[in-house]
Amino acid sequence: MTLFSRLLYTIIAFALLGASIILLGVAVWRTAHGFWTADGALDTMLDAIGLVIIAVAVADVGKFLFEEEVVADRELRRPAEARGSLTKFMTIMIVALSLESLVLIAKTTRETMGNIIYPGMLMLLAILALVGLGLFQRLSQNVTAAVPPDHGEEEDKEGRERERVPRKTRGTPLLEGEG
């Protein structure tokens, strides 16, 4: 990976982390303000929980980008790496969707039951994403099983080992006591 793309992903990851911290600050401020003014304390707390959930999801995405693109410095050459990265990312999104829909359901049931459609659809979307992730895992397990995890590394190791073995011993059979 080039220095420019590493720098770019680092900036993006820290921007997401900064946005997450700001969201946490807003959540704390709104909750404290709601309790001080006694203006719908429960509603402001539910709003704050929603903001915290979003902040955690944003921070997780930033952390994911930093780990995958900057620290690991890999281009997902093997199917198992791509499968693991996609699973990790989708898990973050599914948890965030599920928690947000639960908060919205709790908030909506306090107000009007007629507005439960949006939180219910959000929960359905989280469930569909989970089913889709499970289907992806099921369908991709054959691909990851077919490609050995260290396939590319074996070739490199064999090539390096051949270079280290002196030319005289290449191709000669081992004696009984060797090996």
Steps between C-alpha positions, in 0.01 A plus 500: 500500500633842418586759758225728365223242546627410849495867592155543349354204691665623820339843456161341425525269803590786734225720352248226573638461851473877550141498377427216739641694795293806403187283483574368849543857625168603346331197660636588844409868457143427390446254784637737761297788355184288501546407865584855609198652333275199572391526140424144389788333681411152379466611139833681509660193654361278225629750243838493670509120489430519127787749459734277701410202281574702187824627657614145578419386146690796350798434729495129408499583130794737550686234699419239235634723220815578696567135586428366151653770284782650708617252762447172313613646166344224296300497184284201591676254273329193645126429517521433875635853560222659295242283673629593845513873422151506353364301793660737749361808322151358458492393865566860602213619281258229615563571868454875444175447305365262762576726794369809325175324412458387862546856623252628242248232596529598867460867413211446260300283739509786751354740244270350238470138397409610148861610442641153569532425128837674454672333799346167399631538146843590639498182711392302193790654308742393775359147490528488120859622522574223752338239276696638205823478697420141596425417138826662393687296763334179384563562130856620543619223732565268204717762332708563810534126564617439141786752523758408765554786749873518435495418128690810392734479798599139420619600157710778649644271767584229245666756277707636788591149620619404153721805494659410835571135404843471335493398136690176566228357724208596278346197344721251685316237703529514876707237675327270743595689815420851365183691508 
